[in-house]
Structures are given as C-alpha cells and as structure tokens.
C-alpha cells in the first residue's frame, strides 16, 4: 500500500511539473498574441547571442532572471551584488554543458522544482500528514498565481528545494547535513539564514526538550551544593552531543558569511547585498526599519492616489491582497493548524523581513517561501474550484511576465 501511495504521489509531482511548463509555454503563446512587449524593462533578450532569437527561452529570464544570467556570464557589475551567488554560479557551471546561460538556468529550475515537491511530500509524510493533505498542499503551491517562477530563471525552485531538504534531513537527525544544506540556502537568498533558528528549534523539540526543566534544576542544585571543576567538566562532557548538534546547525550560516566576506573584500561593506537594493528602484529602504503597519498605510494611500487605469494600480492591489492573505495564513498556521513551530519560525522571519524595507514589492513571489501556509490552505477545506481559479490567475500572470510586465 505504501508503495502504491508513493507511486501515486510521484505521478502527481510529474503532472504538476508538466503543468507549470505548460503554463509557461501557453502563457507565452497567448501573451505574444494579445500583449505588446515592454521593451523598456530588463528582458532576457537583452543578453544577446543565440538566445535573442529564441523568445520561448529568453522570456523566462526577465527582470531578476536577466541579472542572474548576466552575473553568470560577466561576473558581478555595479550594484548586482544584491543577487546572491549560488544560482548564478550553478548557471555558469552548467552553461559549459548546455551551451547557454538561459538554457542552464531553465534546466536548473526544471530539475529543482520536482525535487522540491518530492522532498516536500516526504517531509510532510515524516510529520504525519495524511495523503489527502499532502496531495492538496502540492496542488495549492503549484497552482498558486506566481508558481510559474518555479520554471523561470529565478532562484525559487532551487531555494525551496534546499529549504525542504534541510528540514527533511533534520527529521532524520542528520544535523550536519541539514546545516550544510541550510548554508547553501543562505548562499542563494539572504532569508536562507532563517533556517538556522528554525533548525535550532527542531533540534530542541526532538532532541533536548524532554525533562529539560528537571535537568536544569538538578544541575543548578549540584553546582550550588558541590561545585567543582570536575563536576563542571562532567556537565560539559554529558552535554557534548547537544553542543555538537548545535554546532552542526550553525554551519547553516556558511553561505551568508562566505558572501559577506567576499563583499567586504570587493566593496568594503559586509552588507552590500542590502546597500545595493535601492539602486534597482524597487522603493526599498535599507537605512532604517519600516514596520509592517506603516507599509499597509502606505499602500492604502496608493489605492487612492495612483491612477486607476495604470498597470501600477493593478500591482498595488495584487501585492496588498496577497500580503493580507499570508498574514492570515501565518496566524492561522501558528494558532490553529498545529504545524511544526520550526517551519513557522523560518516562514515568519522570511515573510516579515522583506516588508521591513517599506514595500510589498515582490511579496507575491516571496510568499512561495512560506510553505507551511499552503498546508494551512489545504486544512481550510476551501471549495474545490479555488485551485482552478488560482491556476487561471497563474496563466494570466505568466503571460504578463513573459511579455515583460512586472509581477513580482
């Protein structure tokens, strides 16, 4: 029976992978017929070479994808340090095999997306979720309006594969491997560093939580009554497995630390990845923290001041509504859905930190990181037509993106 269930889930993953590819191809075909291309934006066509004559490929490398491919080809140029290195390094490495930077990026995403779904399913299974919940969750995340980014020249597929793999390894008590994979995530996106507190809680919950209060009290009494260097040595020795476990998890910072050292050496600023952000005119503020309620107020003002006939007005509503939705889903996940706190710690940090820059720009894409929220969606038992509405919206969003219109 278990083998049959696994086979059925594998078939579902293959179907979802094919579906996202179909959305990208179909969105391009329809978009080419009904939407004028936005030549003023950063499109993959601007990379030149053979790719400029292959719109089905270069259309997947718009905006951030353009920069990832360009970094892979030319190295970091002015302000491009806002983009973390692992994805462009992989693009550059596989370009030697596939003969094209955009092709390489597309293939990396095409491989990582089904791997993400596969390990996400295994992770949920390890935590005891039913087949029905697992199946519905994979459908919700693949049908989400911005899920087409999993097939574009973007980090989303690679990053989410690393995230769920790290948590999966943690469920197997492979703490060093979990930490190293988390480090690769923090070498892909800055929010990968938030895997570290998530994994620490996972370790505490599975390895050290039992009778901790009693053990602390016993140690306190022992130190109070007969403190000695010998007892202190014994205490440290008895805690050595936990020290090793936590040290393994802390390797999850290797990616961010490595990149920060590189930035200090080349730009003089450990945090240049943040300093460079405002240069991309995304209205991000990096010299101060803007609280989320202030960002909501800013967006409410934009609703009444931005030209309602402009494309910008549509994006304002998309960003605002999706942030509202995921604030609700995160709260529901914490309070009602009974999901692993380690996952929610990571997701909460990954969701909140980008909003502290004073904008919800890119949040419709960033929320894909909040993978527990899609489990909560499946637990809400929404009407059966909801995923299909979401899929239609994904098709429309993909068509816009592939013609050079900003989505996220």
FENSUL-V808633 format. One record per residue. RES is the residue in one letter. SS is DSSP state (hx for helix, st for strand, lp for the rest). OMEGA is omega in radians with two decimals (NA if undefined). Layout:
res->{RES | RES}
ss->{SS | SS}
omega->{OMEGA | OMEGA}
This chain:
res->{X | X | X | X | X | X | X | X | X | X | X | X | X | X | X | X | X | X | X | X | X | X | X | X | X | X | X | X | X | X | X | X | X | X | X | X | X | X | X | X | X | X | X | X | X | X | X | X | X | X | X | X | X | X | X | X | X | X | X | X | X | X | X | X | X | X | X | X | X | X | X | X | X | X | X | X | X | X | X | X | X | X | X | X | X | X | X | X | X | X | X | X | X | X | X | X | X | X | X | X | X | X | X | X | X | X | X | X | X | X | X | X | X | X | X | X | X | X | X | X | X | X | X | X | X | X | X | X | X | X | X | X | X | X | X | X | X | X | X | X | X | X | X | X | X | X | X | X | X | X | X | X | X | X | X | X | X | X | X | X | X | X | X | X | X | X | X | X | X | X | X | X | X | X | X | X | X | X | X | X | X | X | X | X | X | X | X | X | X | X | X | X | X | X | X | X | X | X | X | X | X | X | X | X | X | X | X | X | X | X | X | X | X | X | X | X | X | X | X | X | X | X | X | X | X | X | X | X | X | X | X | X | X | X | X | X | X | X | X | X | X | X | X | X | X | X | X | X | X | X | X | X | X | X | X | X | X | X | X | X | X | X | X | X | X | X | X | X | X | X | X | X | X | X | X | X | X | X | X | X | X | X | X | X | X | X | X | X | X | X | X | X | X | X | X | X | X | X | X | X | X | X | X | X | X | X | X | X | X | X | X | X | X | X | X | X | X | X | X | X | X | X | X | X | X | X | X | X | X | X | X | X | X | X | X | X | X | X | X | X | X | X | X | X | X | X | X | X | X | X | X | X | X | X | X | X | X | X | X | X | X | X | X | X | X | X | X | X | X | X | X | X | X | X | X | X | X | X | X | X | X | X | X | X | X | X | X | X | X | X | X | X | X | X | X | X | X | X | X | X | X | X | X | X | X | X | X | X}
ss->{lp | hx | hx | hx | hx | hx | hx | hx | hx | hx | hx | hx | hx | hx | hx | hx | hx | hx | hx | hx | hx | hx | hx | hx | hx | hx | hx | hx | hx | hx | hx | hx | hx | hx | lp | lp | lp | lp | lp | lp | lp | lp | lp | hx | hx | hx | hx | lp | hx | hx | hx | hx | hx | lp | hx | hx | hx | hx | hx | hx | hx | lp | lp | hx | hx | hx | hx | hx | hx | hx | hx | hx | hx | hx | lp | lp | lp | lp | lp | hx | hx | hx | lp | lp | hx | hx | hx | hx | hx | hx | hx | hx | hx | hx | hx | hx | hx | hx | lp | lp | hx | hx | hx | hx | hx | hx | hx | hx | hx | hx | hx | hx | hx | hx | hx | hx | hx | hx | hx | hx | hx | hx | hx | hx | hx | hx | lp | lp | lp | lp | hx | hx | hx | hx | hx | hx | hx | hx | hx | hx | hx | hx | hx | lp | lp | lp | hx | hx | hx | hx | hx | lp | lp | lp | lp | hx | hx | hx | hx | hx | hx | hx | hx | hx | hx | hx | hx | hx | hx | hx | hx | lp | lp | lp | hx | hx | hx | hx | hx | hx | hx | hx | hx | hx | hx | hx | lp | lp | lp | hx | hx | hx | hx | hx | hx | hx | hx | hx | hx | hx | hx | hx | hx | hx | hx | hx | hx | hx | lp | lp | lp | hx | hx | hx | hx | hx | hx | hx | hx | hx | hx | hx | hx | hx | hx | hx | lp | lp | hx | hx | hx | hx | hx | hx | hx | hx | hx | hx | lp | hx | hx | hx | hx | hx | hx | hx | hx | hx | hx | hx | hx | hx | hx | hx | hx | hx | hx | hx | hx | hx | hx | hx | hx | hx | hx | hx | hx | lp | lp | lp | lp | hx | hx | hx | hx | lp | hx | hx | hx | hx | lp | lp | lp | lp | lp | lp | lp | lp | lp | lp | lp | hx | hx | hx | hx | hx | hx | hx | hx | hx | hx | hx | hx | hx | hx | lp | lp | lp | lp | lp | hx | hx | hx | hx | hx | hx | hx | hx | hx | hx | hx | hx | hx | hx | hx | hx | hx | hx | hx | hx | hx | hx | hx | hx | hx | lp | lp | lp | lp | lp | hx | hx | hx | hx | hx | hx | hx | hx | hx | hx | hx | hx | hx | hx | hx | lp | lp | lp | lp | lp | lp | lp | hx | hx | hx | hx | hx | hx | hx | lp | hx | hx | hx | hx | hx | hx | hx | hx | hx | lp | lp | lp | lp | lp | lp | hx | hx | hx | hx | hx | hx | hx | hx | hx | hx | hx | hx | hx | hx | hx | hx | hx | lp | lp | lp | lp | lp | lp}
omega->{-3.14 | 3.14 | 3.12 | 3.12 | 3.14 | 3.12 | 3.12 | 3.12 | 3.09 | 3.09 | 3.10 | -3.14 | 3.10 | 3.14 | -3.14 | 3.08 | 3.13 | -3.13 | -3.14 | 3.09 | 3.11 | 3.11 | -3.12 | 3.13 | 3.14 | 3.11 | 3.11 | -3.12 | 3.13 | 3.14 | 3.13 | -3.12 | -2.96 | -3.07 | 3.00 | -3.12 | 3.13 | -3.04 | -3.09 | -3.13 | -3.11 | -3.12 | 3.13 | 3.12 | -3.13 | 3.10 | 3.11 | 3.13 | -3.10 | -3.06 | -3.09 | 3.13 | -3.10 | -3.04 | 3.09 | 3.10 | -3.01 | 3.12 | 3.10 | -3.09 | 3.13 | 3.07 | -3.11 | 3.13 | 3.07 | -3.11 | 3.13 | 3.13 | -3.13 | 3.09 | 3.11 | -3.10 | -2.96 | -3.01 | -3.10 | 3.02 | -3.07 | 3.02 | -3.11 | 3.11 | 3.04 | -3.13 | -3.05 | -2.82 | -2.93 | -3.10 | 3.09 | 3.07 | 3.11 | 3.09 | 3.14 | -3.13 | -3.08 | 3.06 | 3.12 | 3.13 | -3.01 | 3.04 | 3.09 | -3.09 | 3.12 | 3.09 | 3.13 | 3.12 | 3.12 | -3.11 | 3.09 | 3.12 | -3.13 | 3.10 | -3.03 | -3.11 | 3.08 | 3.07 | 3.07 | -3.14 | -3.12 | -3.11 | 3.04 | 3.09 | 3.13 | 3.13 | 3.12 | 3.11 | 3.12 | -3.12 | 3.01 | 3.11 | -3.10 | 3.11 | -3.13 | 3.13 | -3.13 | -3.13 | -3.12 | 3.14 | 3.12 | 3.11 | -3.11 | -3.09 | 3.13 | 3.13 | -3.07 | -3.03 | 3.14 | -3.11 | 3.10 | 3.09 | 3.08 | 3.13 | -3.12 | 3.10 | -3.12 | -3.07 | -2.94 | -3.10 | 3.12 | -3.07 | -3.10 | 3.02 | -3.14 | -3.13 | -3.07 | 3.09 | 3.12 | 3.12 | 3.11 | 3.10 | 3.10 | 3.11 | 3.11 | 3.14 | 3.08 | -2.93 | 3.14 | 3.11 | 3.10 | 3.12 | -3.13 | 3.10 | 3.06 | 3.08 | 3.08 | 3.08 | 3.13 | 3.02 | 3.14 | 3.09 | -3.12 | -3.10 | 3.04 | -3.14 | -3.11 | 2.95 | -3.08 | 3.09 | 3.08 | 3.13 | 3.09 | 3.10 | 3.11 | 3.12 | 3.13 | -3.06 | -3.04 | -2.99 | -2.94 | -3.01 | -3.02 | 3.06 | -3.09 | -3.12 | 3.13 | -3.13 | 3.08 | -3.13 | 3.11 | 3.12 | 3.14 | 3.13 | -3.14 | 3.13 | -3.12 | -3.03 | -3.06 | -3.14 | 3.07 | 3.09 | -3.14 | 3.14 | 3.12 | 3.09 | 3.11 | -3.12 | 3.13 | -3.13 | -3.13 | 3.12 | -3.06 | 3.11 | 3.12 | 3.10 | 3.12 | 3.13 | -3.14 | 3.09 | 3.10 | -3.14 | -3.11 | 3.02 | 3.08 | 3.10 | -3.00 | -3.10 | 3.14 | 3.14 | -3.14 | -3.12 | 3.13 | 3.09 | 3.09 | -3.14 | 3.10 | -3.11 | -3.04 | -3.09 | -3.10 | -3.07 | 3.12 | -3.02 | -3.11 | 3.08 | 3.07 | -3.14 | -3.07 | -3.03 | -3.09 | -3.12 | -3.13 | 3.04 | 3.10 | 3.11 | 3.10 | 3.06 | -3.10 | -3.13 | 3.09 | 3.14 | 3.08 | -3.10 | -2.97 | -3.14 | 3.09 | 3.11 | 3.07 | -3.13 | 3.12 | -3.13 | 3.08 | 3.08 | 3.14 | 3.12 | -3.11 | -3.08 | -3.12 | 3.11 | -3.05 | 3.13 | -3.08 | 3.08 | 3.11 | -3.13 | 3.09 | -3.11 | 3.08 | 3.14 | 3.13 | -3.12 | -3.09 | -3.10 | 3.14 | 3.08 | 3.07 | -3.12 | -3.06 | 2.95 | 3.10 | -3.09 | 3.09 | 3.10 | 3.11 | 3.14 | 3.14 | -2.92 | -2.98 | -2.91 | 3.11 | 3.13 | -3.13 | -3.14 | -3.14 | 3.11 | -3.07 | 3.06 | 3.10 | -3.05 | -3.13 | 3.10 | -3.10 | 3.12 | -3.00 | -3.01 | 3.12 | -3.14 | -3.12 | 3.09 | 3.02 | -3.12 | 3.02 | 3.09 | 3.13 | -3.12 | 3.07 | 3.06 | -3.09 | -3.08 | 3.05 | 3.12 | -3.06 | -3.01 | 3.09 | -3.13 | 3.14 | 2.99 | 3.11 | 3.08 | -3.13 | 3.12 | -3.13 | 3.12 | 3.11 | 3.10 | -3.04 | -3.10 | -3.07 | 3.13 | -3.10 | 3.01 | 3.11 | -3.14 | 3.08 | 3.11 | 3.08 | 3.13 | 3.13 | -3.14 | 3.13 | 3.13 | 3.12 | -3.13 | -3.07 | 3.06 | 3.03 | 3.10 | -3.11 | 3.04 | -3.13 | NA}
